[in-house]
Amino acid sequence: MAGGPNRIAVVTGGSGGVGRATVREMAGHGYDVAVLARGRAGLDAAAEEVEAAGRRALAVEVDVADHDAVMAASRRVESELGPIDVWVNVAFEGSLAFFWDTTPEEYRRMTDVTYMGQVNGTWAALSVMRPRDRGAIINVCSAMSYRSIPLQSAYCGAKHAVKGFTESVITELLHEKSHVHLAMIQLPGLNTPQFNWNLNKMPEHPMPVAPIFQPELAARGIRYLAEHPRRRNMWVGVSTAMTILGERLAPWLVDLYLARTGVSSQQTGKEAPRLGANLDEPRDAEEDRGAHGAFDDKAHGHDPVLWMSTHRPAVLAGTAAAGMAGAALAGAKLRS
């Protein structure tokens, strides 16, 4: 990826969860990082981690649903840190509630942040990257960008929209032969604080759909995409691969499976913090919540799908070698 000696990354939703893990990942690999989020305590703690890694940090308190504020944030980053090389759109808001139990105001707010937040971030990034004809934008999506599940209709609808919007803009950039790189990453259930502060109208505590993975895996995939401009999409998590492939092969069967298991599998009797919904107010304004949620005991720190995705030459070479060996063995049998 093109860039000056000081590479600059912007991460929206960078105060917690996947965004926070991405801030650490980028700083640990030589990027100065601007963290965009609403929660002051989380912002300040994320900036301190960037500086502890020996990089420059800028913490910007901003609501990504506010287009003008996001555009102003991009100008501030360029003024105080320098030209933006990478922009990562992570910020979202979610819920655990049946569609008919969700108010129009709640639904609109989740859509504005989760979908329009990524649209606004992409607008801001392109406003400075297109004139320079370089840069990378990573839109963080989900297995639910392909396959929706119960209790999360606003989030699933927004993630479907992000995928469709991103694919459209990719073709527009290709049309003008732009060197700006736009890509998506599809994530599984992750152990993040979102399950402590999303809107919950179910009887038990929200939890990620198993198998659960640690947010650092998503952060590694995000950095890899930013630095490999020929990649337009990446899957993280065995469950993401199974979900997307299952939806392609037998969506009706997935409908039936989710109808039976999808509601109970997103709730747990585990004792975990409930911090209140973050729709109107951030839940890390006064206390930093970090990257991890309450499910460290269940979360996986390794993922074969991510490994294969980031080691494609080795995987392809191994597959080719196995194919050649199989062909040679078959030929030998035919000759015997």
BADO-986000 format. One record per residue (C-alpha): residue number from 1; residue in one letter; y, z, x. Coordinates in steps of 0.1 Angstrom, whole numbers, plus 5000, padded with zeros to 4 digits. Each point is the difference from the previous one (the first is absolute). Layout:
BADO-986000
<pt fikol="NUM" dotor="A" yy="Y" zz="Z" xx="X"/>
...
***
This chain:
BADO-986000
<pt fikol="1" dotor="M" yy="5000" zz="5000" xx="5000"/>
<pt fikol="2" dotor="A" yy="5034" zz="4991" xx="5013"/>
<pt fikol="3" dotor="G" yy="5024" zz="5029" xx="5007"/>
<pt fikol="4" dotor="G" yy="5023" zz="5015" xx="5026"/>
<pt fikol="5" dotor="P" yy="4992" zz="5028" xx="5024"/>
<pt fikol="6" dotor="N" yy="5006" zz="5026" xx="4973"/>
<pt fikol="7" dotor="R" yy="4979" zz="4990" xx="4970"/>
<pt fikol="8" dotor="I" yy="5013" zz="5013" xx="4967"/>
<pt fikol="9" dotor="A" yy="4979" zz="5009" xx="4970"/>
<pt fikol="10" dotor="V" yy="5011" zz="5011" xx="4965"/>
<pt fikol="11" dotor="V" yy="4975" zz="5019" xx="4978"/>
<pt fikol="12" dotor="T" yy="5009" zz="5007" xx="4963"/>
<pt fikol="13" dotor="G" yy="4983" zz="5030" xx="4986"/>
<pt fikol="14" dotor="G" yy="4997" zz="5012" xx="5036"/>
<pt fikol="15" dotor="S" yy="5004" zz="5037" xx="4993"/>
<pt fikol="16" dotor="G" yy="4964" zz="5005" xx="4988"/>
<pt fikol="17" dotor="G" yy="4965" zz="4986" xx="4996"/>
<pt fikol="18" dotor="V" yy="4993" zz="4964" xx="5012"/>
<pt fikol="19" dotor="G" yy="5037" zz="4996" xx="5008"/>
<pt fikol="20" dotor="R" yy="5000" zz="5031" xx="5022"/>
<pt fikol="21" dotor="A" yy="4969" zz="4989" xx="5018"/>
<pt fikol="22" dotor="T" yy="5015" zz="4966" xx="5006"/>
<pt fikol="23" dotor="V" yy="5032" zz="5016" xx="5014"/>
<pt fikol="24" dotor="R" yy="4978" zz="5018" xx="5026"/>
<pt fikol="25" dotor="E" yy="4979" zz="4969" xx="5007"/>
<pt fikol="26" dotor="M" yy="5031" zz="4978" xx="5007"/>
<pt fikol="27" dotor="A" yy="5017" zz="5027" xx="5021"/>
<pt fikol="28" dotor="G" yy="4968" zz="5006" xx="5020"/>
<pt fikol="29" dotor="H" yy="4999" zz="4963" xx="5009"/>
<pt fikol="30" dotor="G" yy="5036" zz="4995" xx="5012"/>
<pt fikol="31" dotor="Y" yy="5021" zz="4995" xx="4969"/>
<pt fikol="32" dotor="D" yy="5032" zz="5017" xx="4991"/>
<pt fikol="33" dotor="V" yy="4996" zz="5009" xx="4963"/>
<pt fikol="34" dotor="A" yy="5024" zz="5002" xx="4970"/>
<pt fikol="35" dotor="V" yy="4984" zz="5021" xx="4973"/>
<pt fikol="36" dotor="L" yy="5012" zz="4993" xx="4964"/>
<pt fikol="37" dotor="A" yy="4991" zz="5025" xx="4973"/>
<pt fikol="38" dotor="R" yy="5015" zz="5025" xx="4976"/>
<pt fikol="39" dotor="G" yy="4988" zz="5034" xx="5013"/>
<pt fikol="40" dotor="R" yy="5023" zz="5015" xx="5026"/>
<pt fikol="41" dotor="A" yy="4974" zz="5024" xx="5015"/>
<pt fikol="42" dotor="G" yy="4974" zz="4973" xx="5003"/>
<pt fikol="43" dotor="L" yy="5026" zz="4975" xx="5015"/>
<pt fikol="44" dotor="D" yy="5011" zz="5025" xx="5026"/>
<pt fikol="45" dotor="A" yy="4965" zz="5009" xx="5010"/>
<pt fikol="46" dotor="A" yy="4990" zz="4964" xx="5003"/>
<pt fikol="47" dotor="A" yy="5030" zz="4993" xx="5022"/>
<pt fikol="48" dotor="E" yy="4991" zz="5029" xx="5022"/>
<pt fikol="49" dotor="E" yy="4965" zz="4986" xx="5005"/>
<pt fikol="50" dotor="V" yy="5015" zz="4966" xx="5011"/>
<pt fikol="51" dotor="E" yy="5023" zz="5017" xx="5025"/>
<pt fikol="52" dotor="A" yy="4970" zz="5021" xx="5013"/>
<pt fikol="53" dotor="A" yy="4983" zz="4967" xx="5007"/>
<pt fikol="54" dotor="G" yy="5030" zz="4991" xx="5022"/>
<pt fikol="55" dotor="R" yy="5015" zz="4975" xx="4976"/>
<pt fikol="56" dotor="R" yy="5032" zz="4998" xx="4980"/>
<pt fikol="57" dotor="A" yy="5000" zz="5010" xx="4963"/>
<pt fikol="58" dotor="L" yy="5023" zz="4995" xx="4971"/>
<pt fikol="59" dotor="A" yy="4994" zz="5019" xx="4967"/>
<pt fikol="60" dotor="V" yy="5016" zz="4983" xx="4970"/>
<pt fikol="61" dotor="E" yy="4999" zz="5017" xx="4966"/>
<pt fikol="62" dotor="V" yy="4996" zz="4972" xx="4975"/>
<pt fikol="63" dotor="D" yy="4983" zz="4992" xx="4967"/>
<pt fikol="64" dotor="V" yy="4982" zz="4966" xx="5005"/>
<pt fikol="65" dotor="A" yy="5005" zz="4992" xx="4963"/>
<pt fikol="66" dotor="D" yy="5037" zz="4996" xx="5007"/>
<pt fikol="67" dotor="H" yy="5005" zz="4965" xx="5013"/>
<pt fikol="68" dotor="D" yy="5035" zz="5006" xx="5014"/>
<pt fikol="69" dotor="A" yy="4990" zz="5032" xx="5017"/>
<pt fikol="70" dotor="V" yy="4971" zz="4983" xx="5018"/>
<pt fikol="71" dotor="M" yy="5022" zz="4971" xx="5011"/>
<pt fikol="72" dotor="A" yy="5025" zz="5025" xx="5014"/>
<pt fikol="73" dotor="A" yy="4972" zz="5019" xx="5018"/>
<pt fikol="74" dotor="S" yy="4989" zz="4968" xx="5017"/>
<pt fikol="75" dotor="R" yy="5036" zz="4994" xx="5012"/>
<pt fikol="76" dotor="R" yy="5001" zz="5036" xx="5013"/>
<pt fikol="77" dotor="V" yy="4968" zz="4996" xx="5019"/>
<pt fikol="78" dotor="E" yy="5012" zz="4968" xx="5017"/>
<pt fikol="79" dotor="S" yy="5033" zz="5017" xx="5009"/>
<pt fikol="80" dotor="E" yy="4985" zz="5032" xx="5014"/>
<pt fikol="81" dotor="L" yy="4966" zz="4990" xx="5014"/>
<pt fikol="82" dotor="G" yy="5002" zz="4962" xx="5004"/>
<pt fikol="83" dotor="P" yy="4983" zz="4969" xx="4986"/>
<pt fikol="84" dotor="I" yy="4971" zz="5008" xx="4977"/>
<pt fikol="85" dotor="D" yy="4967" zz="4986" xx="5013"/>
<pt fikol="86" dotor="V" yy="4976" zz="5015" xx="4974"/>
<pt fikol="87" dotor="W" yy="5006" zz="5011" xx="4964"/>
<pt fikol="88" dotor="V" yy="4972" zz="5019" xx="4982"/>
<pt fikol="89" dotor="N" yy="5002" zz="5006" xx="4962"/>
<pt fikol="90" dotor="V" yy="4980" zz="5030" xx="4991"/>
<pt fikol="91" dotor="A" yy="5020" zz="5021" xx="4975"/>
<pt fikol="92" dotor="F" yy="4985" zz="5004" xx="4965"/>
<pt fikol="93" dotor="E" yy="4996" zz="5023" xx="4970"/>
<pt fikol="94" dotor="G" yy="4969" zz="5005" xx="4980"/>
<pt fikol="95" dotor="S" yy="4983" zz="5019" xx="4972"/>
<pt fikol="96" dotor="L" yy="4967" zz="5011" xx="4986"/>
<pt fikol="97" dotor="A" yy="5004" zz="4995" xx="4962"/>
<pt fikol="98" dotor="F" yy="4988" zz="4978" xx="4972"/>
<pt fikol="99" dotor="F" yy="5024" zz="4971" xx="4993"/>
<pt fikol="100" dotor="W" yy="5008" zz="5013" xx="4965"/>
<pt fikol="101" dotor="D" yy="5009" zz="5034" xx="5014"/>
<pt fikol="102" dotor="T" yy="5026" zz="4986" xx="5024"/>
<pt fikol="103" dotor="T" yy="5036" zz="4997" xx="4988"/>
<pt fikol="104" dotor="P" yy="5020" zz="4967" xx="5004"/>
<pt fikol="105" dotor="E" yy="5023" zz="5018" xx="5024"/>
<pt fikol="106" dotor="E" yy="4972" zz="5012" xx="5022"/>
<pt fikol="107" dotor="Y" yy="4984" zz="4966" xx="5000"/>
<pt fikol="108" dotor="R" yy="5032" zz="4983" xx="5009"/>
<pt fikol="109" dotor="R" yy="5007" zz="5024" xx="5029"/>
<pt fikol="110" dotor="M" yy="4966" zz="4995" xx="5015"/>
<pt fikol="111" dotor="T" yy="5003" zz="4963" xx="4998"/>
<pt fikol="112" dotor="D" yy="5035" zz="5000" xx="5014"/>
<pt fikol="113" dotor="V" yy="4990" zz="5020" xx="5031"/>
<pt fikol="114" dotor="T" yy="4965" zz="4985" xx="5006"/>
<pt fikol="115" dotor="Y" yy="5008" zz="4964" xx="4992"/>
<pt fikol="116" dotor="M" yy="5037" zz="4995" xx="5003"/>
<pt fikol="117" dotor="G" yy="5001" zz="5023" xx="5030"/>
<pt fikol="118" dotor="Q" yy="4980" zz="4975" xx="5019"/>
<pt fikol="119" dotor="V" yy="5020" zz="4971" xx="4986"/>
<pt fikol="120" dotor="N" yy="5032" zz="5018" xx="5011"/>
<pt fikol="121" dotor="G" yy="4986" zz="5007" xx="5035"/>
<pt fikol="122" dotor="T" yy="4989" zz="4964" xx="5004"/>
<pt fikol="123" dotor="W" yy="5034" zz="4988" xx="4990"/>
<pt fikol="124" dotor="A" yy="5017" zz="5023" xx="5025"/>
<pt fikol="125" dotor="A" yy="4976" zz="4990" xx="5028"/>
<pt fikol="126" dotor="L" yy="5004" zz="4963" xx="4994"/>
<pt fikol="127" dotor="S" yy="5038" zz="5003" xx="4999"/>
<pt fikol="128" dotor="V" yy="4999" zz="5009" xx="5037"/>
<pt fikol="129" dotor="M" yy="4968" zz="4983" xx="5011"/>
<pt fikol="130" dotor="R" yy="5004" zz="4965" xx="4986"/>
<pt fikol="131" dotor="P" yy="5033" zz="4993" xx="5019"/>
<pt fikol="132" dotor="R" yy="4982" zz="5010" xx="5033"/>
<pt fikol="133" dotor="D" yy="4968" zz="4982" xx="4989"/>
<pt fikol="134" dotor="R" yy="4978" zz="5029" xx="5011"/>
<pt fikol="135" dotor="G" yy="4986" zz="5032" xx="4988"/>
<pt fikol="136" dotor="A" yy="4971" zz="5015" xx="4981"/>
<pt fikol="137" dotor="I" yy="4999" zz="5014" xx="4964"/>
<pt fikol="138" dotor="I" yy="4969" zz="5019" xx="4989"/>
<pt fikol="139" dotor="N" yy="4996" zz="5007" xx="4963"/>
<pt fikol="140" dotor="V" yy="4975" zz="5029" xx="4993"/>
<pt fikol="141" dotor="C" yy="4977" zz="4991" xx="4971"/>
<pt fikol="142" dotor="S" yy="4967" zz="5014" xx="4988"/>
<pt fikol="143" dotor="A" yy="4965" zz="4991" xx="4989"/>
<pt fikol="144" dotor="M" yy="5017" zz="5006" xx="4966"/>
<pt fikol="145" dotor="S" yy="5021" zz="4969" xx="5007"/>
<pt fikol="146" dotor="Y" yy="4968" zz="4981" xx="4991"/>
<pt fikol="147" dotor="R" yy="4982" zz="5024" xx="4977"/>
<pt fikol="148" dotor="S" yy="5017" zz="5024" xx="4977"/>
<pt fikol="149" dotor="I" yy="4986" zz="5034" xx="4991"/>
<pt fikol="150" dotor="P" yy="5005" zz="5025" xx="4971"/>
<pt fikol="151" dotor="L" yy="5028" zz="5026" xx="5001"/>
<pt fikol="152" dotor="Q" yy="5022" zz="4979" xx="5024"/>
<pt fikol="153" dotor="S" yy="5013" zz="4971" xx="4979"/>
<pt fikol="154" dotor="A" yy="5035" zz="5002" xx="5013"/>
<pt fikol="155" dotor="Y" yy="4990" zz="5002" xx="5037"/>
<pt fikol="156" dotor="C" yy="4973" zz="4973" xx="4996"/>
<pt fikol="157" dotor="G" yy="5024" zz="4976" xx="4982"/>
<pt fikol="158" dotor="A" yy="5026" zz="5005" xx="5027"/>
<pt fikol="159" dotor="K" yy="4975" zz="4994" xx="5028"/>
<pt fikol="160" dotor="H" yy="4988" zz="4968" xx="4983"/>
<pt fikol="161" dotor="A" yy="5037" zz="4990" xx="4998"/>
<pt fikol="162" dotor="V" yy="5005" zz="5007" xx="5037"/>
<pt fikol="163" dotor="K" yy="4971" zz="4978" xx="5009"/>
<pt fikol="164" dotor="G" yy="5012" zz="4971" xx="4979"/>
<pt fikol="165" dotor="F" yy="5036" zz="5004" xx="5012"/>
<pt fikol="166" dotor="T" yy="4989" zz="5001" xx="5036"/>
<pt fikol="167" dotor="E" yy="4978" zz="4969" xx="4997"/>
<pt fikol="168" dotor="S" yy="5029" zz="4981" xx="4985"/>
<pt fikol="169" dotor="V" yy="5024" zz="5009" xx="5028"/>
<pt fikol="170" dotor="I" yy="4974" zz="4992" xx="5026"/>
<pt fikol="171" dotor="T" yy="4999" zz="4964" xx="4987"/>
<pt fikol="172" dotor="E" yy="5038" zz="4999" xx="5000"/>
<pt fikol="173" dotor="L" yy="5002" zz="5011" xx="5036"/>
<pt fikol="174" dotor="L" yy="4974" zz="4974" xx="5009"/>
<pt fikol="175" dotor="H" yy="5020" zz="4973" xx="4982"/>
<pt fikol="176" dotor="E" yy="5030" zz="5006" xx="5022"/>
<pt fikol="177" dotor="K" yy="4978" zz="5003" xx="5031"/>
<pt fikol="178" dotor="S" yy="5013" zz="5035" xx="5005"/>
<pt fikol="179" dotor="H" yy="4986" zz="5022" xx="5029"/>
<pt fikol="180" dotor="V" yy="5005" zz="5031" xx="4979"/>
<pt fikol="181" dotor="H" yy="4966" zz="5015" xx="4993"/>
<pt fikol="182" dotor="L" yy="4992" zz="5015" xx="4966"/>
<pt fikol="183" dotor="A" yy="4966" zz="5016" xx="4994"/>
<pt fikol="184" dotor="M" yy="4982" zz="5025" xx="4977"/>
<pt fikol="185" dotor="I" yy="4975" zz="5028" xx="5006"/>
<pt fikol="186" dotor="Q" yy="4975" zz="5011" xx="4973"/>
<pt fikol="187" dotor="L" yy="4992" zz="5038" xx="5001"/>
<pt fikol="188" dotor="P" yy="4973" zz="5022" xx="4986"/>
<pt fikol="189" dotor="G" yy="5003" zz="5036" xx="4988"/>
<pt fikol="190" dotor="L" yy="5018" zz="5020" xx="5026"/>
<pt fikol="191" dotor="N" yy="5005" zz="5037" xx="5008"/>
<pt fikol="192" dotor="T" yy="5038" zz="5002" xx="4995"/>
<pt fikol="193" dotor="P" yy="5023" zz="5025" xx="4983"/>
<pt fikol="194" dotor="Q" yy="5005" zz="4976" xx="4970"/>
<pt fikol="195" dotor="F" yy="4973" zz="5018" xx="4981"/>
<pt fikol="196" dotor="N" yy="5020" zz="5032" xx="5002"/>
<pt fikol="197" dotor="W" yy="5032" zz="4984" xx="4986"/>
<pt fikol="198" dotor="N" yy="4991" zz="4971" xx="4978"/>
<pt fikol="199" dotor="L" yy="5005" zz="5001" xx="4962"/>
<pt fikol="200" dotor="N" yy="4969" zz="5017" xx="4986"/>
<pt fikol="201" dotor="K" yy="4991" zz="5002" xx="4963"/>
<pt fikol="202" dotor="M" yy="4963" zz="5007" xx="5005"/>
<pt fikol="203" dotor="P" yy="4983" zz="5034" xx="4998"/>
<pt fikol="204" dotor="E" yy="4989" zz="5002" xx="5036"/>
<pt fikol="205" dotor="H" yy="5016" zz="4994" xx="5034"/>
<pt fikol="206" dotor="P" yy="5003" zz="4963" xx="5011"/>
<pt fikol="207" dotor="M" yy="4979" zz="4987" xx="5029"/>
<pt fikol="208" dotor="P" yy="4995" zz="4967" xx="5018"/>
<pt fikol="209" dotor="V" yy="4972" zz="4978" xx="4989"/>
<pt fikol="210" dotor="A" yy="4971" zz="5006" xx="5024"/>
<pt fikol="211" dotor="P" yy="4993" zz="4991" xx="5028"/>
<pt fikol="212" dotor="I" yy="5032" zz="5016" xx="5013"/>
<pt fikol="213" dotor="F" yy="5016" zz="4988" xx="5032"/>
<pt fikol="214" dotor="Q" yy="5027" zz="5015" xx="5023"/>
<pt fikol="215" dotor="P" yy="5034" zz="4984" xx="4999"/>
<pt fikol="216" dotor="E" yy="5000" zz="4993" xx="5037"/>
<pt fikol="217" dotor="L" yy="4975" zz="4972" xx="4994"/>
<pt fikol="218" dotor="A" yy="5026" zz="4983" xx="4978"/>
<pt fikol="219" dotor="A" yy="5026" zz="5005" xx="5026"/>
<pt fikol="220" dotor="R" yy="4979" zz="4983" xx="5027"/>
<pt fikol="221" dotor="G" yy="4994" zz="4970" xx="4977"/>
<pt fikol="222" dotor="I" yy="5038" zz="4998" xx="4993"/>
<pt fikol="223" dotor="R" yy="5009" zz="4999" xx="5036"/>
<pt fikol="224" dotor="Y" yy="4973" zz="4975" xx="5008"/>
<pt fikol="225" dotor="L" yy="5013" zz="4977" xx="4972"/>
<pt fikol="226" dotor="A" yy="5036" zz="5003" xx="5014"/>
<pt fikol="227" dotor="E" yy="4988" zz="4989" xx="5034"/>
<pt fikol="228" dotor="H" yy="4977" zz="4972" xx="4989"/>
<pt fikol="229" dotor="P" yy="5021" zz="4975" xx="4982"/>
<pt fikol="230" dotor="R" yy="4971" zz="4977" xx="4990"/>
<pt fikol="231" dotor="R" yy="4986" zz="5026" xx="4977"/>
<pt fikol="232" dotor="R" yy="5013" zz="5000" xx="4964"/>
<pt fikol="233" dotor="N" yy="4977" zz="5025" xx="4985"/>
<pt fikol="234" dotor="M" yy="4977" zz="5029" xx="5011"/>
<pt fikol="235" dotor="W" yy="4975" zz="5023" xx="4982"/>
<pt fikol="236" dotor="V" yy="4996" zz="5036" xx="5011"/>
<pt fikol="237" dotor="G" yy="4970" zz="5020" xx="4987"/>
<pt fikol="238" dotor="V" yy="4964" zz="4990" xx="4991"/>
<pt fikol="239" dotor="S" yy="5009" zz="5009" xx="4964"/>
<pt fikol="240" dotor="T" yy="5029" zz="4976" xx="5000"/>
<pt fikol="241" dotor="A" yy="4977" zz="4972" xx="5011"/>
<pt fikol="242" dotor="M" yy="4974" zz="5009" xx="4973"/>
<pt fikol="243" dotor="T" yy="5027" zz="5003" xx="4973"/>
<pt fikol="244" dotor="I" yy="5016" zz="4966" xx="5007"/>
<pt fikol="245" dotor="L" yy="4967" zz="4982" xx="5004"/>
<pt fikol="246" dotor="G" yy="4986" zz="5017" xx="4969"/>
<pt fikol="247" dotor="E" yy="5030" zz="4989" xx="4980"/>
<pt fikol="248" dotor="R" yy="4995" zz="4964" xx="5012"/>
<pt fikol="249" dotor="L" yy="4963" zz="5000" xx="4991"/>
<pt fikol="250" dotor="A" yy="4996" zz="5020" xx="4968"/>
<pt fikol="251" dotor="P" yy="5033" zz="5014" xx="4986"/>
<pt fikol="252" dotor="W" yy="4983" zz="5009" xx="4967"/>
<pt fikol="253" dotor="L" yy="4975" zz="5021" xx="5018"/>
<pt fikol="254" dotor="V" yy="5028" zz="5018" xx="5019"/>
<pt fikol="255" dotor="D" yy="5018" zz="5006" xx="4966"/>
<pt fikol="256" dotor="L" yy="4969" zz="5018" xx="4987"/>
<pt fikol="257" dotor="Y" yy="4995" zz="5020" xx="5032"/>
<pt fikol="258" dotor="L" yy="5036" zz="5012" xx="5000"/>
<pt fikol="259" dotor="A" yy="5000" zz="5008" xx="4963"/>
<pt fikol="260" dotor="R" yy="4971" zz="5024" xx="5007"/>
<pt fikol="261" dotor="T" yy="5011" zz="5015" xx="5033"/>
<pt fikol="262" dotor="G" yy="5036" zz="4992" xx="5007"/>
<pt fikol="263" dotor="V" yy="5016" zz="5029" xx="4981"/>
<pt fikol="264" dotor="S" yy="4978" zz="5028" xx="5013"/>
<pt fikol="265" dotor="S" yy="4999" zz="4987" xx="5036"/>
<pt fikol="266" dotor="Q" yy="5038" zz="5004" xx="5003"/>
<pt fikol="267" dotor="Q" yy="5000" zz="5037" xx="4991"/>
<pt fikol="268" dotor="T" yy="4987" zz="5030" xx="5018"/>
<pt fikol="269" dotor="G" yy="4997" zz="5037" xx="4994"/>
<pt fikol="270" dotor="K" yy="5010" zz="5006" xx="5036"/>
<pt fikol="271" dotor="E" yy="5028" zz="5025" xx="5005"/>
<pt fikol="272" dotor="A" yy="5029" zz="4980" xx="5014"/>
<pt fikol="273" dotor="P" yy="5038" zz="5001" xx="4998"/>
<pt fikol="274" dotor="R" yy="5018" zz="4987" xx="4970"/>
<pt fikol="275" dotor="L" yy="5036" zz="4993" xx="5010"/>
<pt fikol="276" dotor="G" yy="5012" zz="4983" xx="4968"/>
<pt fikol="277" dotor="A" yy="5006" zz="4963" xx="4994"/>
<pt fikol="278" dotor="N" yy="5022" zz="4982" xx="5025"/>
<pt fikol="279" dotor="L" yy="5013" zz="4974" xx="4976"/>
<pt fikol="280" dotor="D" yy="5035" zz="5014" xx="4998"/>
<pt fikol="281" dotor="E" yy="5001" zz="5023" xx="5030"/>
<pt fikol="282" dotor="P" yy="4982" zz="4998" xx="5034"/>
<pt fikol="283" dotor="R" yy="4975" zz="5028" xx="5007"/>
<pt fikol="284" dotor="D" yy="5007" zz="5001" xx="5037"/>
<pt fikol="285" dotor="A" yy="5037" zz="5007" xx="4998"/>
<pt fikol="286" dotor="E" yy="4998" zz="5036" xx="5010"/>
<pt fikol="287" dotor="E" yy="4966" zz="5001" xx="5018"/>
<pt fikol="288" dotor="D" yy="4983" zz="4974" xx="5021"/>
<pt fikol="289" dotor="R" yy="4966" zz="4989" xx="4985"/>
<pt fikol="290" dotor="G" yy="4988" zz="4978" xx="5029"/>
<pt fikol="291" dotor="A" yy="4975" zz="4972" xx="4998"/>
<pt fikol="292" dotor="H" yy="4968" zz="5017" xx="4987"/>
<pt fikol="293" dotor="G" yy="4992" zz="5014" xx="4966"/>
<pt fikol="294" dotor="A" yy="4974" zz="5026" xx="4989"/>
<pt fikol="295" dotor="F" yy="4969" zz="4980" xx="5007"/>
<pt fikol="296" dotor="D" yy="4995" zz="5002" xx="5038"/>
<pt fikol="297" dotor="D" yy="4965" zz="5013" xx="4995"/>
<pt fikol="298" dotor="K" yy="4990" zz="4968" xx="4981"/>
<pt fikol="299" dotor="A" yy="5020" zz="4974" xx="5018"/>
<pt fikol="300" dotor="H" yy="4986" zz="4975" xx="5025"/>
<pt fikol="301" dotor="G" yy="5019" zz="4993" xx="5033"/>
<pt fikol="302" dotor="H" yy="4980" zz="4968" xx="5008"/>
<pt fikol="303" dotor="D" yy="4995" zz="4967" xx="4980"/>
<pt fikol="304" dotor="P" yy="4978" zz="4971" xx="5010"/>
<pt fikol="305" dotor="V" yy="5020" zz="4976" xx="4979"/>
<pt fikol="306" dotor="L" yy="5032" zz="5007" xx="5019"/>
<pt fikol="307" dotor="W" yy="4981" zz="4998" xx="5033"/>
<pt fikol="308" dotor="M" yy="4986" zz="4966" xx="4991"/>
<pt fikol="309" dotor="S" yy="5033" zz="4988" xx="4988"/>
<pt fikol="310" dotor="T" yy="5018" zz="5010" xx="5033"/>
<pt fikol="311" dotor="H" yy="4971" zz="4987" xx="5022"/>
<pt fikol="312" dotor="R" yy="4995" zz="4966" xx="4984"/>
<pt fikol="313" dotor="P" yy="4993" zz="4980" xx="5032"/>
<pt fikol="314" dotor="A" yy="4972" zz="5025" xx="5010"/>
<pt fikol="315" dotor="V" yy="4986" zz="4999" xx="4964"/>
<pt fikol="316" dotor="L" yy="5000" zz="4962" xx="4998"/>
<pt fikol="317" dotor="A" yy="4985" zz="4997" xx="5035"/>
<pt fikol="318" dotor="G" yy="4972" zz="5025" xx="4991"/>
<pt fikol="319" dotor="T" yy="4994" zz="4981" xx="4967"/>
<pt fikol="320" dotor="A" yy="4998" zz="4967" xx="5018"/>
<pt fikol="321" dotor="A" yy="4977" zz="5014" xx="5027"/>
<pt fikol="322" dotor="A" yy="4977" zz="5014" xx="4973"/>
<pt fikol="323" dotor="G" yy="5000" zz="4967" xx="4981"/>
<pt fikol="324" dotor="M" yy="4991" zz="4981" xx="5032"/>
<pt fikol="325" dotor="A" yy="4973" zz="5024" xx="5008"/>
<pt fikol="326" dotor="G" yy="4986" zz="4997" xx="4965"/>
<pt fikol="327" dotor="A" yy="5001" zz="4962" xx="5001"/>
<pt fikol="328" dotor="A" yy="4983" zz="5000" xx="5034"/>
<pt fikol="329" dotor="L" yy="4972" zz="5023" xx="4987"/>
<pt fikol="330" dotor="A" yy="4996" zz="4979" xx="4969"/>
<pt fikol="331" dotor="G" yy="4997" zz="4968" xx="5022"/>
<pt fikol="332" dotor="A" yy="4975" zz="5017" xx="5022"/>
<pt fikol="333" dotor="K" yy="4978" zz="5009" xx="4970"/>
<pt fikol="334" dotor="L" yy="5002" zz="4965" xx="4987"/>
<pt fikol="335" dotor="R" yy="4989" zz="4986" xx="5033"/>
<pt fikol="336" dotor="S" yy="4971" zz="5024" xx="5004"/>
***
